[in-house]
Amino acid sequence: MTYQQTCIDGFPVGKMKSDMDKTLNETQQLTSNSLAMISQFLKYLSSIMNLTPEGTDHRGLLDSKDGVLPSWMSHQERKMLQDVEK
């Protein structure tokens, strides 16, 4: 049982109860759609900006212009390659 259903159950049978049920369902759908749109927008931004989600150890580096070190390599791997090249 959800809080929404508990709220609706508190109304006596009639127009007010059906109106509240309809309003809460529409609100739930709008909220769900809004969150889905935000999620898709963030995925799109991440893909074009090469970002990683917060809380990960990955750095959101762009590709190097000279093409020597790929952006998907970890900081340690980049450092090792740079040390070997010297």
Stockholm file with secondary structure:
# STOCKHOLM 1.0

chainA/1-86         MTYQQTCIDGFPVGKMKSDMDKTLNETQQLTSNSLAMISQFLKYLSSIMNLTPEGTDHRGLLDSKDGVLPSWMSHQERKMLQDVEK
#=GR chainA/1-86 SS CCHHHHHHHTSCTTHHHHHHHHHHHHHHHHHHHHHHHHHHHHHHHHHHHTCCCTTSSCCCCCCCTTSSSCTTSCHHHHHHHHHHHC
#=GC SS_cons        CCHHHHHHHTSCTTHHHHHHHHHHHHHHHHHHHHHHHHHHHHHHHHHHHTCCCTTSSCCCCCCCTTSSSCTTSCHHHHHHHHHHHC
//
